[in-house]
């Protein structure tokens, strides 16, 4: 940082002449604020001969002006511009801040554009001021040699002269103008595309939506809907031998019965029966109904069935076991009447389903029981016939013969032992020996007869063994027939109990009540739905067209 010179003694009170001649421009210059780079010295101040001394008061004034310029906070670009302007006016600044000071002392704006400086033309003579340019004058130009500095003013246009603007455009202006034309063209094309988009939306979306809304609000015939709910339950307590028979609570019937009932109510059979009983087709063919919802006179059953499915809505909730039905008609009383009749049809169908299930179960049980009874009767008759034919029990007779054989064999062994004891004597008694031998012979003969009788009973066509086997087989058949008959009896009892448990009941949870206000059409909701549908169709068509166009042009 440059140290400011300090003057010990100098005359700071200047004379009026010096003030008017040399310091007028300096006094009139604005007081800027800013800093200067280090190492810069004033241009008019000469190098002091001694430290702390100054040569004149102008040197001190120059330093003060430099300090004020430094405090202005000028940018580097402004300082470089000031140096160029000073060099153009043949000044010799020692720094950028000095160039600013010198230019302001000459009455020149150092930051004015060069094209503004070029507008100034030299004047013929000098005005007062001792060659100094007054404050606020335009940038002076270099005068010819031999002439002093004069005040330079803009040249006036001579009378009668032609002063037309140049037709040459700078590149920046031409570029700006082309950019503006491009922007206007883009805006114009955007407005055109937006207009075409609005036309397409109006034709494909807004107009169909308006027509749909007009139909719903002005043309559509009011329809009345009657709601009802019913469910199918079955009895869990079958009565009979169970101690809790008839006391167990009921539960919802399985989904098969509910689904079957729902299918019946939505079938053409129910529609034909409703038309036969309540005049369904005649009601919807009335002339007061609008053309879209009206059934044509003499229409086929298929067209009438379409109207039936549209106006009779049935839904089944498997979590609750409830069947919900909504019947729509032109008149609320007719709607309630249709609902009542359909509930009656469903009840009859449920009763038929239960009856058919009970009859099927009992029919099978009874058939099995009858067959078991017939088999047992046949086995019992066969056993009785064998007993009559044989007269005795062959098995008992065989057992009796075997018992006799066993007895005689025991006696024979005793007699043989007694004979052997007699023969063991040295001089046995002849009479006793002969008697023992006679007993042994007779026992052997008897055993031979018994064995022959047994052989005859167990061999041959009419042997007792064969008759015993036939009797055993007949008795086994009778026992098996008894078991089958017992099982059939149990199955029949179970079928009877199951038939009692399979009784279905249709219970109406919500009775149909005629409505007081029209339920359909839902004007606002249907109009919004129509708008969304048409908008979705238009969006899909637009996307498809754009993709096809891109594929064709690529």
DRENGU-419731 format. One record per residue: x, y, z of N, C-alpha, C in turn. Coordinates in steps of 0.2 Angstrom, whole numbers, plus 5000, padded with zeros to 4 digits. Layout:
% DRENGU-419731
XYZXYZXYZ...
% end
This chain:
% DRENGU-419731
500449945000500050005000500450065000500350114996500750174995500550225001501150245004501050295010500950365007500450395010500250465008500850505010501050555006501550605008501250655013501650665018501450715023501850775022501450835021501850895020501850935027502450955029502550985035502351065035502551095029502351165029502251175021501651205020501551225013500951265013500851305008500351355008499751325005499251315009498651285006498151335004498151395006497751445003497951474997497551454992497751474985497451534983497851564978497551634976496951624971496551674971495951664966496051654959496651674957496851664950496951594948497351564953497551494952496951454953496551474957495951424958495451424952495451494949494951494943495251464937495951464937496251444930496451364930496651344936496951274936496451224940496151254944495751204948495051204947494751234942494051234941493751174939494151134934493951074932493951014938494451024942494550974947494050984953493851054954493351064959492651044957492551044950491851024948491850954947492350914947492250844946491950804952491550754951491250724957491650684961491450674968491950644973491750574973492150534970492050464970492350424976492150364977492350324983492650264980493150234982493450174980494250174982494550124980495250104981495650094975496250104975496750094969497250044971497450014966498049964967498649994970499049944973499649964976500149984971500550034973501150054969500950104964500450144964500250194959500350264962500550304958500750374960500350424956500250484958499850534954500350554948499950574943500250594937500650664937500250704940500550774940501050784946501050744951501550744956502250724954502750754955503350734954503650704960504150664959504450624964504750674969504550674975504750724980505550704981505850764983506550764984506750734990506250744995506350715002505750685004505850645009505250605012504850655016504150655015503750695019503650765016503950785010503850845007503550845001503150894999502850894992503050954989503050954982503251004978502751064978502051044977501551094976500951074979500351114979499751094982499351054977499551054970499151014966499350934967499950924969500050854971499650824976499550864981499050844987498350834984498150884980497450874977497350814973497950794969497850734965497850674969498250674975498150614979497450604983497150664984496550664987496050634982496050664976495650634971495750564970496350534970496450464969496150424974496250454980495950414986495150414985494850464983494150464982493950414976494350414971494150364965494250294968494750274972494850214974494250184979493950234982493350214986492750204983492750224976492050214972491950144971492450094971492350024970492250014962492650044958492550034951492849964949492449934944492649864942493349874937493649814936494149814932494049834925493449814922493249834915493149904915492849944920492850014919493550044920493950014924494650044924495050034917494949984914495249974908494950014902494350024903493950074898494250144899494350164905494550234906495250234904495750184904496350194902496350204894495950164891495950164883495650234881495150264885494950324883495450384884495850374890496450424891496950414886497150354884497650354878497350374872496750374870496450394864496450474864496450504870496450574870497150604872497650554871498350574871498550604878498250564883498450584890498950524892499350544898499850504900499750484907499250434909499050414915499550364918499750364924500150324927499850254930499150264930498750204933498050214930497650164931496950164929496550214933496750224939496350274943496550344941497250344939497450414937497150434930497050384926496650394920495950424921495650394926494950414928494950484930495550504934495550574937495750624931496150604927496350644921495750664917495350604915494750614911494250664914494150654921493650694924493950764924494550774925494850844925494750874919494750834913494550864907493850874905493450844910492750854908492450794904492750744904492650684899492350624904491850594902491550544905491950484903492350454908492750394906492350324904491750324906491350264905490850264900490850314896490350324890490550284884490050254881490250214875490650254870490950214866491350244860490950274855490350234854489950264848489650334850489550344856489350414858489850464858490550444859491050484858491150504851491050454846491150474839490550524836490050534840489550584838489850654838490350664842490550734843491050754837490950814835491350834829491650894832492250914829492650974831492351034829492451084834492151154833492751204830492551264828493051304825493551344829493251364835493651404839493651384847494051414851494051404858493551454862493251434867492951474871493351494877493051524882493451544887493651484892494051494896494251434901494951414900495451454896496151434896496251374893495851344888496051284885495751224889495351234894495051174898494351164896494151104895493451084894492951094900492451134899492051144905491651074907491451074913491151014916490451004912490350934910489750914907489850924899490450944896490450944889490550874886490450864880490450794877491250784875491350724874492050704874492450744868492950774869493250814864493650774859493750794853494150764848494850794847495250764844495950794843495850844838496150904839496050964834496750964830496651004825497251004820497851034824498451024821499051054824499051124824499351164829499351234829498751264832498251224834497651254837497651224844497351264849497251244856496651204856496551174863495951134864495351184865494851164862494251194862493651154864493051184866492451154868492151124862492051054862491751014856491051004857490651024853489851014853489650974847489050934848488850894842488650944836488850924830488750964824487950964823487751024821487051034819486951014812486350994810486150974803486051034799486451044794486251104790485551114787485351174786484651184784484651154777484051124775483951094768484351024767484751004772485050944771484650884772484850824770484450764770484850714775484450694781484750654786484350594787484450544783484050484783484450424787484050384791484350334794484650284790485250244792485550204788485150134788485150104782484850034781485249974783485849994785486249934787486049914794486049854796485849824802486449784805486549794811487149764814486949684815487449644815487349574816486949554822487049594827486649574833485949584833485749644829485049664828484749614823485149594818484849554813484749484817485149464821485149394824484549404829484449454833483849464837483249464833483249494827482649494823482449424821482949384819482749324816482549274822482849284828482549244834481849264835481749324835481049354836480549324831480749314824480349284819480249214821480749174823480649104824480249094830480249134835479849134841479149144839478949194835478249214833478049154829478449124824478249064820478049004825478448994830478348934835477648954838477549014841476949034844476349024839476449044833475849034828475648964827476248924826476048854825475748814832476048844837475748814844474948834844474848894843474148914843473748874838473948864832473648824827473548754829474048724832473948654835473448654840473448704845473048704850472348704848472248754843471548754840471348694837471748654833471548594830471348544836471748544841471648494847470948514850470848574851470148594854469648574849469748574843469148554838469048484838469648444839469548374839469248354846469448384851469148364858468448384858468248434855467548454854467148404850467448384845467048334841467048264843467548244846467648174849467448164856467448214860467448204867466848254870466848314869466348364872465648354869465648344862464948334859464648274861465048214861464648154863464448154870464948184874464748194882464148234882464048284879463448334879462848294877462948254872462348214869462148164875462648134878462448084883462148114889462448174891462148214897461448234895461248254889460648274887460148214887460348154885459948094886459748084893460248084897460148064904459748114908459748174906459448234910458748244907458648234900458048254897457648194894457948144891457648094887457448034891457948004895457947944899457347944903456947884903456447874907456647854914456347884919456547864926456347794928456847754931456747684933456747684941456347634943456247624951456547554952457047554957457347494959457147474966456947414967456747384973457247334976457547344981458047304984457747254989458047194989457847134994458447094995458447065001458947015003458646955006458946895004458746835007459246785007459246735012459746685013459446615013459846565012459646495012459946465018459546435023459846405029459646325029459946285033459846215033459846195041459446145043459346125049459946075051460346095057460846045059460545995064460046005067459745955072459345915069459445845068459045795064458545765068458545775075458045735079458245665080457845615080457945545080458245525086458745485086459045455092459545505096459745555093460245605096459845635101460245645107459945685113459845755112460245775107460145855105459845865099459445815097459045825090458545875091458545915086458145975085458346035090458846025094459046085098459746125095460046085090460646125088460446185083460846235083460646295079460746275072460446325068460546315060461146355058461346335052461946375049461746385042462146425039462046445032462146385027461746375023461746315018462446325014462646275011463246275007463146325001463746344998463746394993463346354987463346294986463146264980462346274980461946274985461246294985461146364983461546404986461446484985461646494978462146464975462346474968461846454963461546394965461046364961460446404961460246434967459646484967459846544963460446574964460546634960460546614952460846564950460846544943460046534941459646504945458946504943458646564942458746614947458446684946458646724940459246704938459546744932459446704925459046654926458946604920458346634916458346604910457746624905457146584908457246534912456646494914456246544919456646574924456346624928456046684924456346704919456046764915455346744912455346684909454746654906454246654911454346624917453846614922453646684924454046734925453846794927453446834922453646824916453246844910452546814910452446754911451846714911451346734917451646754923451346764929451146844930451646884928451546954929451647004923451746974917451747014911452447054911452947024911453647064911453747094904453647064899453747084892453247144891452647134893452147194891452347254895452647244901452747304905453347344902453847314899454447344896454347364889453747344886453547364879453147424879452947454885452547514885452847574881452347614878452647664874452947724878452747724884453047784888453847774890454047724889454847714890455147734884455747764885456147794879456447734875456647754869456747704864457347654866457847684869458447644871458247594876457847604881457647554886456947514885456647534879456047504878456147434874455747384876455747324872455247324866455447314860455047314855454447264855453947284852453347244852453447184848453347124850453447064847454147034847454547064851455247044851455346974854455846944852456046874853456246864861456246804863456446794870457146814871457546804866458246824868458346904869457946944865457947014867457647034874457046994875456747004882457246984887457646934886458046904891458646954892458846994887459347044888459047104893458447124891458147174896458047144903457947074903457847044910458447054914459047024911459647034914459947104916459747144912459847214913459547244919458847224920458447254925458347214931458647144931458547104937459347084939459547114944460247114946460247074953460647014952460746964958461446954960461646964966462246954968462346904975462846864975462846824981463546834984463446844991464046864995464246794999464746764997464946695000465146705007465446765009465646775016465046775021464446805019463946815023463346765021463346735016462846685013462246725011462246785010461646825008461646835001461046824998460846844991460546904990460846954987460547024986460247024979459647054979459247054972458947134971459047154966458847224964458447214957457747234958457347234952457147304950457247314944457147384941456447384937456047434937455447434933455247504933454747524928454547594927454147614933453747564935453247584941453547554947453547594953453847564959453447504962452747504961452347444963452447384959452547394953452747334948453447304950453847354952454547334954454547284960454147304965454047274971453647204970453147204965452847144964453247094960453647114955454147074952454647044957454847084962455347054967455047004972454447014974454046964978453946894974453746904968453646844964454346804963454846834962455546804961455746774967455646804973455746774979455346704980454746704978454346644979454546594974454746614968455046564964455746534967456146574970456746544973456546504979456046514983455846474988455646404986455246404981455046344978455546294975456046334972456646294970457046264975457146304981457546274986457146214989456546224990456146164993456246104988456146114982456246054977456946024978457446074979458146044979458146004986457946024991457945984998457545924997456945924994456545864993456945814989457245834984457545794979458145754983458545794987459145774991458845714996458345734999458045685004457845625001457445624995457245564992457745524989458345554987458845524984459245484990459345514995459645485001459245425004458645435005458145385007458045325002458045344996457945284991458545244991459145264991459745224991459745184998459645215004459645175010459045115010458445135007457945085007458145025002458445044997458644994992459144944995459644974999460144925002459844885007459344915011459044875016458644815013458244835008457844775005458344725002458844734999459344684997459644645002459744675008460044635014459544595017458944615017458344575019458244515015458244525008458144465004458744415004459344435005459944385006459844355012459644385018459644345024459044295024458544315021457944265020458144205016458544215010458744165006459244115010459744145014460244105018459844065023459344095026458944055032458544005029458244015023457843955020458343905018458943915015459443865013459643825019459743855025459943815031459343765033458743795033458143755035458043695030458143705024458043645019458643595021459243615022459743565024459543525030459343555035459143525041458543475040458043495036457543455034457743395030458143405026458443345021458843295025459243325029459743275033459343245039458843275042458543245047458843255054459543245054459943255060460443305058460843315064461343355063462043315061462243315055462843275053463443285058463543345060464143365064464043325071463443335073463343305080463443225080463243195074463243125073463943105073464343135069465043125068465443135075465243185079465543195085465343135090464743105089464543055094464942985092465042975085465442915083466142925086466442975085467142985087467142975095466642995098466642985106466642915107466242875104466142805105466842775104467142785098467742755096468242775102468242835104468742845110468642805116468042795117467842755123468042685123467842655117468042585116468842575115469142625113469842615113470142615120469842655124470042655131469942585134469342555133469242495136469642435133469842445127470242395123470942395127471142455128471842455131471842425138471242435142471242405148471242325148470842305143470842235143471442205140471842235136472442205134472942205139472942255144473342265149473142205154472542195155472342135160472542065157472542055150472741995147473441985148473842045147474542035148474742025155474342045159474542035167474441955168473841925165473741855166474241815163474441835157474941795153475641795157475741845161476441855164476541795170475941765172476041715177476341655174476641615179476941555177476441505175475941495179475341455177474741495177474641525172474041575172473341535172472841565174472141535174471941535167471741475165471541465158470941495157470441495161469841525160469841595160470241625164470241705164470641725158471141685156471441705150471041705144470641655143470141655138469641705138469441725144468941775145469241845143469841855145470141925143470241925136470441865133470541865125469941885122469341855124468741865121468541935122468641965127468442035128468842085123469542065123469942105118469642095111469442035109469242025102468542065101468142055106467542095105467642165104468042195108468142265108468442285101468942245099469242265092468642255087468242215087467742205082467242265082467142285088466642345089467042415087467642415088468042475085468042475078468142415075468142405068467442435065466942415068466242435065466242515066466442535072466342615073466842645068467442625066467842655062467542655055467242595053466942585047466342635046465942645051465342685051465642765050466242775054466442845053466742855046467042805043467342815036466742825032466242785032465642785028465342855029465342885035465042955036465543015033466143005032466543055030466743045023466642995020466742975013466142965009466142975002465542964998465143024997464643014993464243074991463743094997463543045000463043065006463343055013464043075013464343065019464143115024464243105031464043155036464543215036465143205034465643255033465343305028465143285022464943325017464343365019463843335023463243365025463443415030463943395035464143445040464443515037464843505031465143565028464543605025464143575022463543615019463143655024463043615030462743655035463143715038463843705039464243755041464243815036464243805029464243855024463543895025463043855026462343885026462343925032462543905038462543945044463044005043463544005039464044065038463644115034463344085029462944135024462344165028462044135033461544165037461844215042462444205044462744255049462944315045463244305039463444365035462844405033462244365031461644405029461444445035461544415041461344455047461744515048462344515047462844575047462644625042462544605036462344645030461644685032461144645035460544675037460644725042461044705047461144755052461444825050461944815045462244875042461744915038461344875034460844915030460344955035460144915040459744955045460045015048460645015050461045065052461045125047461245105041461245155035460645185034460045145034459445175033459245225039459445215045459345265050459745325049460345315047460745375046460545415040460245385035459945415029459345455031458945425036458345465038458545525042459045515047459345575050459645625046460045605041460345655036459745685032459245655030458745685026458345735031458345725037458045775042458445835042459145825042459645875042459645915036459545885030459545925024458945965022458545975027458046025025458246095024458146125018458346195017457746245018457846305020457346355021457646415018457246455014457346515012457046565016457546605019457346665024457446725021456946775021456946835018457246885024457846915023458146965027457847035026457747055020457547115019456947115014456347125016455747125012455747175006455547165000455547214995454947274997455247334997454747394998454747434992454247454989454147504983454547564985454947594980455347654981454847714980455047774983454647834982454947874977455647874976456047914971456347864966456447894960456747864954457547844956457747784955458447764956458847774950458647764944458947774938458547814933458947854929459647854928460047894933460647884935461047924939461347974934461048034934461248084928461948104929462148134934462848164935463348104934463248054938463748004938463847974931463247964927463347934920463647984916463448044916463748094912464548094913464748094919465548094920465848034918465447974918465747914916465747914908465247944905465247954898465847994895466048044899466548094897467248054898467348014903467947974904468047924899467447894897467447844892467747874885467347924883467547954877468247984877468448014883469148044883469647984882469547924886469947874885470047844878469447844875469447814868469847864863469747934864470147974860470847974862471047964868471747964870472047894867471747844867471947784864472047794856471547824853471647834846472147874844472247934848472847974847473447944847473547904853474147874854474347824848473847784846473947734841474047774834473747824833473947864827474647894827474847924832475547944833476047894832475947834835476347784834476447754827475847744824475847724817476147774812476047844814476347894810477147894811477347884817478047884818478347824815478047764815478347704812478347714804477847744801477847754794478447804792478447864795478947914793479647894795479747844800480447834802480847784797
% end
